[in-house]
Amino acid sequence: MKDVERLFKAYNAALVRYLTRRLGDRDWAEELAQETFLRALRQGDVENERAWLFTVATNLARDEGRKQARRRRHLQLLADEARVRETEMAPLPIEREEDALAARRALDALEERDRLALLMREEGLNYEEIAEALGLSVRSIGTTLFRARRRLVASYEGLIQEKKGGHKAS
Amino acid sequence: VDTRHPDDGTLLAFVEDQLPAGERERIATHVDWCAECAATVAEARGMIAAASRIVGALDDVPAGVLPARRVRRIPRWTAAAAVLVLSAGVSTVLVQQRATEKAAPTERAALAGQAAGAADADAGVPIREPESSQSGSAVSAAPASPAVPHPPAAAPTAARAAPAPSAPPAPVTITGRVVAEDGTPLPGANVFINEVNASVGTDSSGRYSITVPAERPRDSVIVRARAPGYAMQAETLHVGGGRQTVDLRLEQSRSFIAEASAGRALSAEQPGLFPPIRTVRYQVRPGVVVELREYPGGVGAASVREGALPSYMWHDPRARRTFVLSGPLPLAELELLAHRLGELVVVP
């Protein structure tokens, strides 16, 4: 793709956010986003540049993350828990830290396909682009997103309820 | 009215305006007529908003496992340096960490010696991170105050590893080796523990020793390692558990990083791919002005068009920043200047 500078300006923020939400690590996300744009340089013109960028970013995250995924998630949870405990280091109100932790857990509880579809939708990709990026049929995207959102909301609310119950008990 | 109930996915697609025109009309008519599907549509709207709020909450912790990210100390560089490739008015800069180490060990040691004394005073210039990318453009949110990054120094451990004298918990020293997949030691790899702001480089046999200071007691820490051309690895160590050794095996990255390490030029035909986060100009002496540009990211390589001006580039692997200093001076002088940035006068 030629005009990579324009692509970078148009999509970098969205890609970094998407990857950060997906991976839970912004350093890593920036790294992969940058690599995505570098790959775009070598790529000929494509029909849908946004779908292409998200496809490449998703594949990069998947390739690199496959082996480490389980361990990373575990590390992330450890780190989140440690951070929530450490009010000294926490730059945010504790409630927001806990919300973020619950959100991370709820998101991690989704199936990969549901999670990716939802995060892409949150970045404004339309159903066709999501279908293209994930290799799914356009018809199935509505169902995928419906399920993803319902499960996300349900498990998030479950975690928040659990936490409130825990506070009362202690 | 079509009395067949559409499935949840179709109703959601309808709510999000993702249906082809004909189908959209059909579903609209049905929803008007069917209370059950109207309820599902309402539920879907609520879920869209709720899910969006939940996903947005993830952005409150943008830095993953870096709790103290808002204001970060610039670490002392372990051994990163740059090799400059000039071609036809375009300079492409690549980090070649190990090559440089081999090329100039004594020079680096000398610089380290110079830097060691002043290190604690001036290596800790805080850099304000751009605010989280909600503003839409991650790179435009340049901080107001131009912090002066300290250039590479090769004595990262000595000062930082010194434990606090009187705190009751003892400092914990973690040792280990960083090797490649095939067991080859990786010298010059960066080993770090974000939570305690500690970072060291590995020696020629890939060994390292890193200290968790006593004033920062932890139940557990995450030891991370990375090296140019390799994917980062991390391992959790339970500090109280008696285990003091962490060996890390890095897998080769099949990415551009590896290509960059191999010395191939990256995208020289695409200037300005990564606009600088900020540019600071310094007056070296009357009439001579150099420019310091800070680029986002930088996994080990950056490609920037520098016109005809000589440029010196270095890379901060922990802050994920690449710095380029360019000006009408010989390269050697630029490199020297990079180590003395604090003495220069900023030209607005």
Boltz contact constraints between the chains, C-beta under 6 A:
constraints:
  - contact:
      token1: [A, 4]
      token2: [B, 270]
      max_distance: 6.0
  - contact:
      token1: [A, 4]
      token2: [B, 273]
      max_distance: 6.0
  - contact:
      token1: [A, 5]
      token2: [B, 272]
      max_distance: 6.0
  - contact:
      token1: [A, 12]
      token2: [B, 138]
      max_distance: 6.0
  - contact:
      token1: [A, 13]
      token2: [B, 133]
      max_distance: 6.0
  - contact:
      token1: [A, 13]
      token2: [B, 136]
      max_distance: 6.0
  - contact:
      token1: [A, 13]
      token2: [B, 137]
      max_distance: 6.0
  - contact:
      token1: [A, 13]
      token2: [B, 138]
      max_distance: 6.0
  - contact:
      token1: [A, 16]
      token2: [B, 133]
      max_distance: 6.0
  - contact:
      token1: [A, 16]
      token2: [B, 138]
      max_distance: 6.0
  - contact:
      token1: [A, 17]
      token2: [B, 133]
      max_distance: 6.0
  - contact:
      token1: [A, 21]
      token2: [B, 58]
      max_distance: 6.0
  - contact:
      token1: [A, 24]
      token2: [B, 64]
      max_distance: 6.0
  - contact:
      token1: [A, 25]
      token2: [B, 64]
      max_distance: 6.0
  - contact:
      token1: [A, 26]
      token2: [B, 62]
      max_distance: 6.0
  - contact:
      token1: [A, 26]
      token2: [B, 63]
      max_distance: 6.0
  - contact:
      token1: [A, 26]
      token2: [B, 64]
      max_distance: 6.0
  - contact:
      token1: [A, 27]
      token2: [B, 320]
      max_distance: 6.0
  - contact:
      token1: [A, 30]
      token2: [B, 297]
      max_distance: 6.0
  - contact:
      token1: [A, 31]
      token2: [B, 299]
      max_distance: 6.0
  - contact:
      token1: [A, 34]
      token2: [B, 297]
      max_distance: 6.0
  - contact:
      token1: [A, 35]
      token2: [B, 255]
      max_distance: 6.0
  - contact:
      token1: [A, 35]
      token2: [B, 256]
      max_distance: 6.0
  - contact:
      token1: [A, 38]
      token2: [B, 256]
      max_distance: 6.0
  - contact:
      token1: [A, 41]
      token2: [B, 267]
      max_distance: 6.0
  - contact:
      token1: [A, 41]
      token2: [B, 270]
      max_distance: 6.0
  - contact:
      token1: [A, 64]
      token2: [B, 231]
      max_distance: 6.0
  - contact:
      token1: [A, 75]
      token2: [B, 222]
      max_distance: 6.0
  - contact:
      token1: [A, 75]
      token2: [B, 236]
      max_distance: 6.0
  - contact:
      token1: [A, 79]
      token2: [B, 65]
      max_distance: 6.0
  - contact:
      token1: [A, 83]
      token2: [B, 67]
      max_distance: 6.0
  - contact:
      token1: [A, 89]
      token2: [B, 67]
      max_distance: 6.0
  - contact:
      token1: [A, 89]
      token2: [B, 68]
      max_distance: 6.0
  - contact:
      token1: [A, 91]
      token2: [B, 70]
      max_distance: 6.0
  - contact:
      token1: [A, 92]
      token2: [B, 60]
      max_distance: 6.0
  - contact:
      token1: [A, 96]
      token2: [B, 60]
      max_distance: 6.0
  - contact:
      token1: [A, 99]
      token2: [B, 57]
      max_distance: 6.0
  - contact:
      token1: [A, 100]
      token2: [B, 57]
      max_distance: 6.0
  - contact:
      token1: [A, 100]
      token2: [B, 60]
      max_distance: 6.0
  - contact:
      token1: [A, 100]
      token2: [B, 61]
      max_distance: 6.0
  - contact:
      token1: [A, 103]
      token2: [B, 54]
      max_distance: 6.0
  - contact:
      token1: [A, 103]
      token2: [B, 57]
      max_distance: 6.0
  - contact:
      token1: [A, 103]
      token2: [B, 58]
      max_distance: 6.0
  - contact:
      token1: [A, 122]
      token2: [B, 55]
      max_distance: 6.0
  - contact:
      token1: [A, 127]
      token2: [B, 18]
      max_distance: 6.0
  - contact:
      token1: [A, 142]
      token2: [B, 9]
      max_distance: 6.0
  - contact:
      token1: [A, 142]
      token2: [B, 10]
      max_distance: 6.0
  - contact:
      token1: [A, 142]
      token2: [B, 12]
      max_distance: 6.0
  - contact:
      token1: [A, 142]
      token2: [B, 13]
      max_distance: 6.0
  - contact:
      token1: [A, 143]
      token2: [B, 9]
      max_distance: 6.0
  - contact:
      token1: [A, 145]
      token2: [B, 12]
      max_distance: 6.0
  - contact:
      token1: [A, 146]
      token2: [B, 8]
      max_distance: 6.0
  - contact:
      token1: [A, 146]
      token2: [B, 9]
      max_distance: 6.0
  - contact:
      token1: [A, 146]
      token2: [B, 12]
      max_distance: 6.0
  - contact:
      token1: [A, 149]
      token2: [B, 47]
      max_distance: 6.0
  - contact:
      token1: [A, 149]
      token2: [B, 51]
      max_distance: 6.0
  - contact:
      token1: [A, 150]
      token2: [B, 47]
      max_distance: 6.0
  - contact:
      token1: [A, 152]
      token2: [B, 51]
      max_distance: 6.0
  - contact:
      token1: [A, 152]
      token2: [B, 54]
      max_distance: 6.0
  - contact:
      token1: [A, 153]
      token2: [B, 47]
      max_distance: 6.0
  - contact:
      token1: [A, 153]
      token2: [B, 50]
      max_distance: 6.0
  - contact:
      token1: [A, 153]
      token2: [B, 51]
      max_distance: 6.0
  - contact:
      token1: [A, 156]
      token2: [B, 54]
      max_distance: 6.0
